[in-house]
Amino acid sequence: MKYYGFAYMGNFYEYSLENATSYTDPYAALAQANREWDAVPEPHIGRLLIVLQVEDVSDANKNDKRAFFQFTSGKACLAFIKQESEIIWSSEANQLWNGNAEFMG
């Protein structure tokens, strides 16, 4: 199983795994998504992130599981990772959100 972390780009967005770093741990992929969000030059109060759980990279974005995250800050995301809080997995059509914020419903 491989995990990839990204800043959330919207429902049904196809995330490219071609140059993305894979992880064997979903929390490491979430940390990568958090760093990616921090790299955006404009300041943001909250953040929306996604982690993909992929069994077969050649079939990614079709048969993967997704975990959607919304946090009030990067520190809140890091606390989630440190505590290894439960991750709720869902699909792109039925998004269930993890984290300490409610930007998305």
Biopython code that builds the backbone (N, CA, C, O; Angstrom):
import numpy as np
from Bio.PDB.StructureBuilder import StructureBuilder

atoms = [
    (1, "MET", "N", (0.835, -1.174, 0.000)),
    (1, "MET", "CA", (0.000, 0.000, 0.000)),
    (1, "MET", "C", (0.884, 1.243, 0.000)),
    (1, "MET", "O", (1.869, 1.313, 0.735)),
    (2, "LYS", "N", (0.530, 2.215, -0.822)),
    (2, "LYS", "CA", (1.267, 3.472, -0.888)),
    (2, "LYS", "C", (0.319, 4.620, -0.582)),
    (2, "LYS", "O", (-0.878, 4.554, -0.862)),
    (3, "TYR", "N", (0.888, 5.683, 0.004)),
    (3, "TYR", "CA", (0.119, 6.865, 0.368)),
    (3, "TYR", "C", (0.780, 8.098, -0.226)),
    (3, "TYR", "O", (2.005, 8.215, -0.253)),
    (4, "TYR", "N", (-0.054, 9.014, -0.699)),
    (4, "TYR", "CA", (0.407, 10.260, -1.290)),
    (4, "TYR", "C", (-0.364, 11.413, -0.671)),
    (4, "TYR", "O", (-1.578, 11.315, -0.492)),
    (5, "GLY", "N", (0.315, 12.499, -0.343)),
    (5, "GLY", "CA", (-0.341, 13.653, 0.249)),
    (5, "GLY", "C", (-0.277, 14.870, -0.657)),
    (5, "GLY", "O", (0.744, 15.132, -1.292)),
    (6, "PHE", "N", (-1.389, 15.617, -0.710)),
    (6, "PHE", "CA", (-1.501, 16.801, -1.567)),
    (6, "PHE", "C", (-2.348, 17.866, -0.891)),
    (6, "PHE", "O", (-3.154, 17.568, -0.009)),
    (7, "ALA", "N", (-2.159, 19.102, -1.310)),
    (7, "ALA", "CA", (-3.119, 20.150, -0.986)),
    (7, "ALA", "C", (-4.382, 19.809, -1.775)),
    (7, "ALA", "O", (-4.298, 19.410, -2.936)),
    (8, "TYR", "N", (-5.536, 19.963, -1.159)),
    (8, "TYR", "CA", (-6.813, 19.623, -1.793)),
    (8, "TYR", "C", (-7.101, 20.594, -2.927)),
    (8, "TYR", "O", (-7.035, 21.810, -2.741)),
    (9, "MET", "N", (-7.418, 20.062, -4.098)),
    (9, "MET", "CA", (-7.670, 20.877, -5.292)),
    (9, "MET", "C", (-9.114, 20.783, -5.771)),
    (9, "MET", "O", (-9.428, 21.254, -6.864)),
    (10, "GLY", "N", (-9.990, 20.190, -4.982)),
    (10, "GLY", "CA", (-11.399, 20.121, -5.366)),
    (10, "GLY", "C", (-11.860, 18.709, -5.690)),
    (10, "GLY", "O", (-11.061, 17.801, -5.920)),
    (11, "ASN", "N", (-13.161, 18.564, -5.698)),
    (11, "ASN", "CA", (-13.777, 17.276, -5.972)),
    (11, "ASN", "C", (-13.481, 16.839, -7.406)),
    (11, "ASN", "O", (-13.568, 17.644, -8.334)),
    (12, "PHE", "N", (-13.136, 15.579, -7.583)),
    (12, "PHE", "CA", (-12.888, 14.957, -8.877)),
    (12, "PHE", "C", (-11.598, 15.429, -9.557)),
    (12, "PHE", "O", (-11.391, 15.158, -10.740)),
    (13, "TYR", "N", (-10.739, 16.126, -8.828)),
    (13, "TYR", "CA", (-9.437, 16.522, -9.380)),
    (13, "TYR", "C", (-8.580, 15.271, -9.503)),
    (13, "TYR", "O", (-8.582, 14.431, -8.603)),
    (14, "GLU", "N", (-7.842, 15.136, -10.610)),
    (14, "GLU", "CA", (-6.967, 13.978, -10.792)),
    (14, "GLU", "C", (-5.556, 14.346, -10.341)),
    (14, "GLU", "O", (-4.858, 15.106, -11.012)),
    (15, "TYR", "N", (-5.154, 13.806, -9.214)),
    (15, "TYR", "CA", (-3.839, 14.077, -8.642)),
    (15, "TYR", "C", (-2.796, 13.248, -9.370)),
    (15, "TYR", "O", (-2.950, 12.035, -9.512)),
    (16, "SER", "N", (-1.738, 13.895, -9.831)),
    (16, "SER", "CA", (-0.681, 13.204, -10.567)),
    (16, "SER", "C", (0.299, 12.569, -9.589)),
    (16, "SER", "O", (0.855, 13.245, -8.723)),
    (17, "LEU", "N", (0.500, 11.288, -9.734)),
    (17, "LEU", "CA", (1.443, 10.562, -8.883)),
    (17, "LEU", "C", (2.807, 10.426, -9.543)),
    (17, "LEU", "O", (3.742, 9.893, -8.944)),
    (18, "GLU", "N", (2.920, 10.902, -10.765)),
    (18, "GLU", "CA", (4.141, 10.707, -11.553)),
    (18, "GLU", "C", (5.386, 11.221, -10.845)),
    (18, "GLU", "O", (6.386, 10.506, -10.782)),
    (19, "ASN", "N", (5.359, 12.415, -10.320)),
    (19, "ASN", "CA", (6.526, 12.979, -9.643)),
    (19, "ASN", "C", (6.310, 13.125, -8.147)),
    (19, "ASN", "O", (7.100, 13.770, -7.458)),
    (20, "ALA", "N", (5.242, 12.528, -7.649)),
    (20, "ALA", "CA", (4.919, 12.637, -6.226)),
    (20, "ALA", "C", (5.688, 11.595, -5.417)),
    (20, "ALA", "O", (5.999, 10.509, -5.905)),
    (21, "THR", "N", (5.985, 11.950, -4.179)),
    (21, "THR", "CA", (6.664, 11.026, -3.269)),
    (21, "THR", "C", (5.632, 10.110, -2.629)),
    (21, "THR", "O", (4.596, 10.571, -2.150)),
    (22, "SER", "N", (5.913, 8.819, -2.622)),
    (22, "SER", "CA", (5.016, 7.863, -1.970)),
    (22, "SER", "C", (5.538, 7.563, -0.568)),
    (22, "SER", "O", (6.735, 7.658, -0.297)),
    (23, "TYR", "N", (4.616, 7.201, 0.307)),
    (23, "TYR", "CA", (4.944, 6.871, 1.699)),
    (23, "TYR", "C", (4.262, 5.559, 2.053)),
    (23, "TYR", "O", (3.256, 5.190, 1.447)),
    (24, "THR", "N", (4.809, 4.863, 3.030)),
    (24, "THR", "CA", (4.186, 3.627, 3.512)),
    (24, "THR", "C", (3.274, 3.902, 4.697)),
    (24, "THR", "O", (2.636, 2.987, 5.218)),
    (25, "ASP", "N", (3.212, 5.149, 5.121)),
    (25, "ASP", "CA", (2.428, 5.558, 6.285)),
    (25, "ASP", "C", (1.536, 6.745, 5.908)),
    (25, "ASP", "O", (2.037, 7.725, 5.357)),
    (26, "PRO", "N", (0.244, 6.685, 6.187)),
    (26, "PRO", "CA", (-0.632, 7.806, 5.799)),
    (26, "PRO", "C", (-0.313, 9.104, 6.534)),
    (26, "PRO", "O", (-0.557, 10.186, 6.001)),
    (27, "TYR", "N", (0.226, 9.017, 7.745)),
    (27, "TYR", "CA", (0.553, 10.233, 8.499)),
    (27, "TYR", "C", (1.756, 10.949, 7.881)),
    (27, "TYR", "O", (1.827, 12.178, 7.918)),
    (28, "ALA", "N", (2.690, 10.202, 7.321)),
    (28, "ALA", "CA", (3.815, 10.817, 6.613)),
    (28, "ALA", "C", (3.320, 11.518, 5.351)),
    (28, "ALA", "O", (3.803, 12.599, 5.015)),
    (29, "ALA", "N", (2.366, 10.917, 4.654)),
    (29, "ALA", "CA", (1.776, 11.552, 3.472)),
    (29, "ALA", "C", (1.005, 12.812, 3.869)),
    (29, "ALA", "O", (1.029, 13.805, 3.142)),
    (30, "LEU", "N", (0.328, 12.778, 5.010)),
    (30, "LEU", "CA", (-0.387, 13.965, 5.500)),
    (30, "LEU", "C", (0.599, 15.074, 5.846)),
    (30, "LEU", "O", (0.331, 16.245, 5.575)),
    (31, "ALA", "N", (1.728, 14.722, 6.437)),
    (31, "ALA", "CA", (2.762, 15.714, 6.739)),
    (31, "ALA", "C", (3.280, 16.349, 5.442)),
    (31, "ALA", "O", (3.550, 17.549, 5.407)),
    (32, "GLN", "N", (3.417, 15.554, 4.385)),
    (32, "GLN", "CA", (3.838, 16.073, 3.083)),
    (32, "GLN", "C", (2.792, 17.057, 2.552)),
    (32, "GLN", "O", (3.151, 18.120, 2.047)),
    (33, "ALA", "N", (1.530, 16.723, 2.657)),
    (33, "ALA", "CA", (0.461, 17.620, 2.205)),
    (33, "ALA", "C", (0.497, 18.932, 2.990)),
    (33, "ALA", "O", (0.284, 20.005, 2.425)),
    (34, "ASN", "N", (0.764, 18.842, 4.276)),
    (34, "ASN", "CA", (0.854, 20.021, 5.130)),
    (34, "ASN", "C", (2.024, 20.914, 4.681)),
    (34, "ASN", "O", (1.888, 22.137, 4.627)),
    (35, "ARG", "N", (3.163, 20.302, 4.363)),
    (35, "ARG", "CA", (4.318, 21.063, 3.873)),
    (35, "ARG", "C", (4.017, 21.709, 2.519)),
    (35, "ARG", "O", (4.430, 22.839, 2.254)),
    (36, "GLU", "N", (3.295, 20.979, 1.669)),
    (36, "GLU", "CA", (2.923, 21.519, 0.358)),
    (36, "GLU", "C", (2.053, 22.763, 0.536)),
    (36, "GLU", "O", (2.234, 23.755, -0.169)),
    (37, "TRP", "N", (1.110, 22.708, 1.476)),
    (37, "TRP", "CA", (0.246, 23.859, 1.739)),
    (37, "TRP", "C", (1.079, 25.033, 2.249)),
    (37, "TRP", "O", (0.846, 26.177, 1.857)),
    (38, "ASP", "N", (2.046, 24.754, 3.118)),
    (38, "ASP", "CA", (2.911, 25.811, 3.666)),
    (38, "ASP", "C", (3.762, 26.477, 2.587)),
    (38, "ASP", "O", (4.166, 27.629, 2.743)),
    (39, "ALA", "N", (4.037, 25.766, 1.498)),
    (39, "ALA", "CA", (4.893, 26.301, 0.435)),
    (39, "ALA", "C", (4.184, 27.344, -0.426)),
    (39, "ALA", "O", (4.835, 28.064, -1.183)),
    (40, "VAL", "N", (2.869, 27.432, -0.321)),
    (40, "VAL", "CA", (2.116, 28.430, -1.086)),
    (40, "VAL", "C", (2.448, 29.801, -0.506)),
    (40, "VAL", "O", (2.323, 29.997, 0.703)),
    (41, "PRO", "N", (2.866, 30.749, -1.336)),
    (41, "PRO", "CA", (3.337, 32.021, -0.803)),
    (41, "PRO", "C", (2.273, 32.885, -0.129)),
    (41, "PRO", "O", (2.608, 33.699, 0.733)),
    (42, "GLU", "N", (1.019, 32.732, -0.494)),
    (42, "GLU", "CA", (-0.038, 33.522, 0.125)),
    (42, "GLU", "C", (-0.416, 32.915, 1.468)),
    (42, "GLU", "O", (-0.553, 31.696, 1.571)),
    (43, "PRO", "N", (-0.587, 33.734, 2.495)),
    (43, "PRO", "CA", (-0.959, 33.179, 3.806)),
    (43, "PRO", "C", (-2.405, 32.676, 3.812)),
    (43, "PRO", "O", (-3.301, 33.305, 3.248)),
    (44, "HIS", "N", (-2.604, 31.569, 4.442)),
    (44, "HIS", "CA", (-3.938, 30.983, 4.584)),
    (44, "HIS", "C", (-4.162, 30.681, 6.055)),
    (44, "HIS", "O", (-3.257, 30.218, 6.750)),
    (45, "ILE", "N", (-5.340, 30.938, 6.511)),
    (45, "ILE", "CA", (-5.658, 30.628, 7.903)),
    (45, "ILE", "C", (-5.928, 29.130, 8.032)),
    (45, "ILE", "O", (-5.292, 28.449, 8.836)),
    (46, "GLY", "N", (-6.853, 28.627, 7.254)),
    (46, "GLY", "CA", (-7.172, 27.203, 7.301)),
    (46, "GLY", "C", (-6.527, 26.475, 6.142)),
    (46, "GLY", "O", (-5.962, 27.092, 5.239)),
    (47, "ARG", "N", (-6.617, 25.154, 6.178)),
    (47, "ARG", "CA", (-6.038, 24.376, 5.090)),
    (47, "ARG", "C", (-6.883, 23.149, 4.789)),
    (47, "ARG", "O", (-7.456, 22.529, 5.684)),
    (48, "LEU", "N", (-6.947, 22.814, 3.498)),
    (48, "LEU", "CA", (-7.653, 21.631, 3.019)),
    (48, "LEU", "C", (-6.617, 20.726, 2.365)),
    (48, "LEU", "O", (-5.879, 21.145, 1.474)),
    (49, "LEU", "N", (-6.577, 19.470, 2.828)),
    (49, "LEU", "CA", (-5.560, 18.522, 2.381)),
    (49, "LEU", "C", (-6.218, 17.199, 2.002)),
    (49, "LEU", "O", (-7.361, 16.930, 2.371)),
    (50, "ILE", "N", (-5.483, 16.386, 1.267)),
    (50, "ILE", "CA", (-5.980, 15.064, 0.889)),
    (50, "ILE", "C", (-4.823, 14.071, 0.922)),
    (50, "ILE", "O", (-3.689, 14.407, 0.580)),
    (51, "VAL", "N", (-5.127, 12.840, 1.341)),
    (51, "VAL", "CA", (-4.179, 11.726, 1.274)),
    (51, "VAL", "C", (-4.834, 10.628, 0.454)),
    (51, "VAL", "O", (-5.970, 10.234, 0.719)),
    (52, "LEU", "N", (-4.112, 10.140, -0.540)),
    (52, "LEU", "CA", (-4.588, 9.038, -1.378)),
    (52, "LEU", "C", (-3.957, 7.736, -0.901)),
    (52, "LEU", "O", (-2.755, 7.677, -0.641)),
    (53, "GLN", "N", (-4.771, 6.699, -0.789)),
    (53, "GLN", "CA", (-4.291, 5.353, -0.475)),
    (53, "GLN", "C", (-4.395, 4.560, -1.770)),
    (53, "GLN", "O", (-5.495, 4.306, -2.259)),
    (54, "VAL", "N", (-3.255, 4.172, -2.323)),
    (54, "VAL", "CA", (-3.224, 3.574, -3.657)),
    (54, "VAL", "C", (-2.618, 2.179, -3.585)),
    (54, "VAL", "O", (-1.522, 1.993, -3.056)),
    (55, "GLU", "N", (-3.338, 1.207, -4.120)),
    (55, "GLU", "CA", (-2.813, -0.155, -4.196)),
    (55, "GLU", "C", (-2.022, -0.356, -5.479)),
    (55, "GLU", "O", (-0.962, -0.982, -5.467)),
    (56, "ASP", "N", (-2.535, 0.174, -6.589)),
    (56, "ASP", "CA", (-1.912, -0.008, -7.894)),
    (56, "ASP", "C", (-1.723, 1.367, -8.525)),
    (56, "ASP", "O", (-2.698, 1.995, -8.939)),
    (57, "VAL", "N", (-0.489, 1.840, -8.605)),
    (57, "VAL", "CA", (-0.209, 3.190, -9.104)),
    (57, "VAL", "C", (-0.702, 3.369, -10.535)),
    (57, "VAL", "O", (-1.113, 4.470, -10.902)),
    (58, "SER", "N", (-0.673, 2.324, -11.347)),
    (58, "SER", "CA", (-1.120, 2.443, -12.737)),
    (58, "SER", "C", (-2.622, 2.677, -12.831)),
    (58, "SER", "O", (-3.112, 3.100, -13.878)),
    (59, "ASP", "N", (-3.360, 2.410, -11.759)),
    (59, "ASP", "CA", (-4.815, 2.578, -11.749)),
    (59, "ASP", "C", (-5.247, 3.644, -10.736)),
    (59, "ASP", "O", (-6.391, 3.646, -10.282)),
    (60, "ALA", "N", (-4.340, 4.533, -10.392)),
    (60, "ALA", "CA", (-4.628, 5.574, -9.400)),
    (60, "ALA", "C", (-5.745, 6.481, -9.898)),
    (60, "ALA", "O", (-5.979, 6.589, -11.101)),
    (61, "ASN", "N", (-6.422, 7.122, -8.980)),
    (61, "ASN", "CA", (-7.548, 8.015, -9.216)),
    (61, "ASN", "C", (-8.803, 7.272, -9.669)),
    (61, "ASN", "O", (-9.819, 7.900, -9.964)),
    (62, "LYS", "N", (-8.743, 5.964, -9.728)),
    (62, "LYS", "CA", (-9.926, 5.194, -10.078)),
    (62, "LYS", "C", (-10.345, 4.276, -8.929)),
    (62, "LYS", "O", (-11.516, 4.237, -8.551)),
    (63, "ASN", "N", (-9.384, 3.542, -8.380)),
    (63, "ASN", "CA", (-9.698, 2.573, -7.334)),
    (63, "ASN", "C", (-8.985, 2.873, -6.030)),
    (63, "ASN", "O", (-8.686, 1.965, -5.254)),
    (64, "ASP", "N", (-8.713, 4.142, -5.790)),
    (64, "ASP", "CA", (-8.025, 4.488, -4.559)),
    (64, "ASP", "C", (-9.024, 4.917, -3.489)),
    (64, "ASP", "O", (-10.179, 5.231, -3.776)),
    (65, "LYS", "N", (-8.547, 4.921, -2.259)),
    (65, "LYS", "CA", (-9.315, 5.494, -1.157)),
    (65, "LYS", "C", (-8.735, 6.864, -0.895)),
    (65, "LYS", "O", (-7.559, 7.112, -1.160)),
    (66, "ARG", "N", (-9.553, 7.745, -0.378)),
    (66, "ARG", "CA", (-9.114, 9.107, -0.108)),
    (66, "ARG", "C", (-9.476, 9.492, 1.306)),
    (66, "ARG", "O", (-10.518, 9.093, 1.827)),
    (67, "ALA", "N", (-8.615, 10.266, 1.919)),
    (67, "ALA", "CA", (-8.909, 10.857, 3.223)),
    (67, "ALA", "C", (-8.808, 12.365, 3.045)),
    (67, "ALA", "O", (-7.779, 12.884, 2.612)),
    (68, "PHE", "N", (-9.877, 13.051, 3.379)),
    (68, "PHE", "CA", (-9.955, 14.498, 3.233)),
    (68, "PHE", "C", (-9.763, 15.139, 4.597)),
    (68, "PHE", "O", (-10.293, 14.658, 5.598)),
    (69, "PHE", "N", (-8.998, 16.233, 4.633)),
    (69, "PHE", "CA", (-8.666, 16.887, 5.888)),
    (69, "PHE", "C", (-8.928, 18.377, 5.797)),
    (69, "PHE", "O", (-8.701, 19.005, 4.763)),
    (70, "GLN", "N", (-9.414, 18.933, 6.909)),
    (70, "GLN", "CA", (-9.557, 20.377, 7.028)),
    (70, "GLN", "C", (-9.086, 20.774, 8.425)),
    (70, "GLN", "O", (-9.587, 20.283, 9.437)),
    (71, "PHE", "N", (-8.117, 21.671, 8.447)),
    (71, "PHE", "CA", (-7.515, 22.108, 9.696)),
    (71, "PHE", "C", (-7.537, 23.629, 9.787)),
    (71, "PHE", "O", (-7.523, 24.324, 8.771)),
    (72, "THR", "N", (-7.571, 24.128, 10.998)),
    (72, "THR", "CA", (-7.534, 25.573, 11.214)),
    (72, "THR", "C", (-6.135, 26.133, 11.034)),
    (72, "THR", "O", (-5.971, 27.333, 10.814)),
    (73, "SER", "N", (-5.113, 25.269, 11.125)),
    (73, "SER", "CA", (-3.722, 25.725, 10.996)),
    (73, "SER", "C", (-2.803, 24.537, 10.737)),
    (73, "SER", "O", (-3.200, 23.378, 10.856)),
    (74, "GLY", "N", (-1.565, 24.860, 10.382)),
    (74, "GLY", "CA", (-0.558, 23.818, 10.217)),
    (74, "GLY", "C", (-0.253, 23.121, 11.526)),
    (74, "GLY", "O", (0.014, 21.919, 11.546)),
    (75, "LYS", "N", (-0.291, 23.872, 12.629)),
    (75, "LYS", "CA", (-0.044, 23.278, 13.947)),
    (75, "LYS", "C", (-1.126, 22.263, 14.300)),
    (75, "LYS", "O", (-0.832, 21.226, 14.895)),
    (76, "ALA", "N", (-2.364, 22.551, 13.942)),
    (76, "ALA", "CA", (-3.456, 21.609, 14.201)),
    (76, "ALA", "C", (-3.244, 20.318, 13.412)),
    (76, "ALA", "O", (-3.524, 19.226, 13.908)),
    (77, "CYS", "N", (-2.752, 20.448, 12.190)),
    (77, "CYS", "CA", (-2.459, 19.272, 11.374)),
    (77, "CYS", "C", (-1.340, 18.453, 12.007)),
    (77, "CYS", "O", (-1.434, 17.228, 12.091)),
    (78, "LEU", "N", (-0.289, 19.122, 12.448)),
    (78, "LEU", "CA", (0.834, 18.418, 13.083)),
    (78, "LEU", "C", (0.404, 17.712, 14.365)),
    (78, "LEU", "O", (0.904, 16.629, 14.669)),
    (79, "ALA", "N", (-0.522, 18.313, 15.125)),
    (79, "ALA", "CA", (-1.039, 17.670, 16.338)),
    (79, "ALA", "C", (-1.822, 16.411, 15.978)),
    (79, "ALA", "O", (-1.709, 15.398, 16.669)),
    (80, "PHE", "N", (-2.611, 16.460, 14.912)),
    (80, "PHE", "CA", (-3.366, 15.300, 14.422)),
    (80, "PHE", "C", (-2.398, 14.170, 14.086)),
    (80, "PHE", "O", (-2.632, 13.013, 14.436)),
    (81, "ILE", "N", (-1.309, 14.519, 13.404)),
    (81, "ILE", "CA", (-0.300, 13.529, 13.011)),
    (81, "ILE", "C", (0.385, 12.944, 14.243)),
    (81, "ILE", "O", (0.530, 11.727, 14.359)),
    (82, "LYS", "N", (0.805, 13.810, 15.157)),
    (82, "LYS", "CA", (1.521, 13.357, 16.356)),
    (82, "LYS", "C", (0.682, 12.399, 17.192)),
    (82, "LYS", "O", (1.195, 11.416, 17.727)),
    (83, "GLN", "N", (-0.620, 12.694, 17.302)),
    (83, "GLN", "CA", (-1.523, 11.843, 18.090)),
    (83, "GLN", "C", (-1.962, 10.609, 17.328)),
    (83, "GLN", "O", (-2.593, 9.715, 17.891)),
    (84, "GLU", "N", (-1.625, 10.557, 16.037)),
    (84, "GLU", "CA", (-2.097, 9.490, 15.153)),
    (84, "GLU", "C", (-3.602, 9.304, 15.315)),
    (84, "GLU", "O", (-4.097, 8.195, 15.512)),
    (85, "SER", "N", (-4.315, 10.434, 15.225)),
    (85, "SER", "CA", (-5.778, 10.400, 15.310)),
    (85, "SER", "C", (-6.337, 9.510, 14.214)),
    (85, "SER", "O", (-5.726, 9.351, 13.157)),
    (86, "GLU", "N", (-7.492, 8.936, 14.468)),
    (86, "GLU", "CA", (-8.113, 8.031, 13.498)),
    (86, "GLU", "C", (-8.364, 8.751, 12.183)),
    (86, "GLU", "O", (-8.854, 9.881, 12.171)),
    (87, "ILE", "N", (-8.030, 8.103, 11.087)),
    (87, "ILE", "CA", (-8.280, 8.639, 9.750)),
    (87, "ILE", "C", (-9.528, 7.961, 9.192)),
    (87, "ILE", "O", (-9.619, 6.734, 9.150)),
    (88, "ILE", "N", (-10.476, 8.774, 8.769)),
    (88, "ILE", "CA", (-11.696, 8.269, 8.134)),
    (88, "ILE", "C", (-11.471, 8.324, 6.622)),
    (88, "ILE", "O", (-11.218, 9.389, 6.060)),
    (89, "TRP", "N", (-11.567, 7.166, 5.976)),
    (89, "TRP", "CA", (-11.353, 7.063, 4.535)),
    (89, "TRP", "C", (-12.689, 7.132, 3.818)),
    (89, "TRP", "O", (-13.703, 6.667, 4.338)),
    (90, "SER", "N", (-12.692, 7.708, 2.630)),
    (90, "SER", "CA", (-13.929, 7.813, 1.859)),
    (90, "SER", "C", (-13.588, 7.810, 0.377)),
    (90, "SER", "O", (-12.459, 7.510, -0.010)),
    (91, "SER", "N", (-14.560, 8.141, -0.435)),
    (91, "SER", "CA", (-14.360, 8.202, -1.887)),
    (91, "SER", "C", (-14.518, 9.640, -2.342)),
    (91, "SER", "O", (-14.986, 10.492, -1.587)),
    (92, "GLU", "N", (-14.123, 9.910, -3.590)),
    (92, "GLU", "CA", (-14.248, 11.273, -4.088)),
    (92, "GLU", "C", (-15.703, 11.699, -4.192)),
    (92, "GLU", "O", (-16.004, 12.888, -4.084)),
    (93, "ALA", "N", (-16.601, 10.763, -4.398)),
    (93, "ALA", "CA", (-18.024, 11.093, -4.521)),
    (93, "ALA", "C", (-18.696, 11.302, -3.167)),
    (93, "ALA", "O", (-19.703, 12.005, -3.078)),
    (94, "ASN", "N", (-18.150, 10.701, -2.120)),
    (94, "ASN", "CA", (-18.751, 10.797, -0.783)),
    (94, "ASN", "C", (-17.657, 11.221, 0.192)),
    (94, "ASN", "O", (-17.086, 10.385, 0.892)),
    (95, "GLN", "N", (-17.371, 12.510, 0.236)),
    (95, "GLN", "CA", (-16.252, 13.014, 1.014)),
    (95, "GLN", "C", (-16.606, 13.134, 2.495)),
    (95, "GLN", "O", (-17.523, 13.863, 2.875)),
    (96, "LEU", "N", (-15.861, 12.403, 3.317)),
    (96, "LEU", "CA", (-15.952, 12.511, 4.767)),
    (96, "LEU", "C", (-14.690, 13.220, 5.225)),
    (96, "LEU", "O", (-13.587, 12.828, 4.845)),
    (97, "TRP", "N", (-14.840, 14.258, 6.035)),
    (97, "TRP", "CA", (-13.708, 15.124, 6.375)),
    (97, "TRP", "C", (-13.147, 14.818, 7.752)),
    (97, "TRP", "O", (-13.897, 14.600, 8.703)),
    (98, "ASN", "N", (-11.833, 14.802, 7.854)),
    (98, "ASN", "CA", (-11.088, 14.644, 9.101)),
    (98, "ASN", "C", (-10.559, 16.021, 9.504)),
    (98, "ASN", "O", (-10.476, 16.921, 8.668)),
    (99, "GLY", "N", (-10.204, 16.188, 10.770)),
    (99, "GLY", "CA", (-9.555, 17.414, 11.206)),
    (99, "GLY", "C", (-10.385, 18.216, 12.191)),
    (99, "GLY", "O", (-11.434, 17.767, 12.651)),
    (100, "ASN", "N", (-9.902, 19.407, 12.509)),
    (100, "ASN", "CA", (-10.523, 20.217, 13.550)),
    (100, "ASN", "C", (-11.285, 21.430, 13.010)),
    (100, "ASN", "O", (-11.601, 22.340, 13.776)),
    (101, "ALA", "N", (-11.579, 21.460, 11.737)),
    (101, "ALA", "CA", (-12.296, 22.595, 11.149)),
    (101, "ALA", "C", (-13.497, 22.092, 10.350)),
    (101, "ALA", "O", (-13.623, 20.900, 10.069)),
    (102, "GLU", "N", (-14.366, 23.021, 9.996)),
    (102, "GLU", "CA", (-15.551, 22.676, 9.212)),
    (102, "GLU", "C", (-15.733, 23.667, 8.062)),
    (102, "GLU", "O", (-16.770, 24.321, 7.953)),
    (103, "PHE", "N", (-14.705, 23.771, 7.200)),
    (103, "PHE", "CA", (-14.812, 24.631, 6.037)),
    (103, "PHE", "C", (-15.705, 23.998, 4.983)),
    (103, "PHE", "O", (-16.463, 24.687, 4.299)),
    (104, "MET", "N", (-15.608, 22.688, 4.860)),
    (104, "MET", "CA", (-16.360, 21.935, 3.851)),
    (104, "MET", "C", (-17.391, 21.074, 4.576)),
    (104, "MET", "O", (-17.151, 20.615, 5.692)),
    (105, "GLY", "N", (-18.519, 20.863, 3.946)),
    (105, "GLY", "CA", (-19.572, 20.088, 4.585)),
    (105, "GLY", "C", (-19.701, 18.801, 3.973)),
    (105, "GLY", "O", (-20.544, 18.004, 4.383)),
]
sb = StructureBuilder()
sb.init_structure("model")
sb.init_model(0)
sb.init_chain("A")
sb.init_seg("    ")
for serial, (resi, resn, name, xyz) in enumerate(atoms, 1):
    if name == "N":
        sb.init_residue(resn, " ", resi, " ")
    sb.init_atom(name, np.array(xyz, "f"), 0.0, 1.0, " ", f" {name:<3s}", serial, name[0])
structure = sb.get_structure()
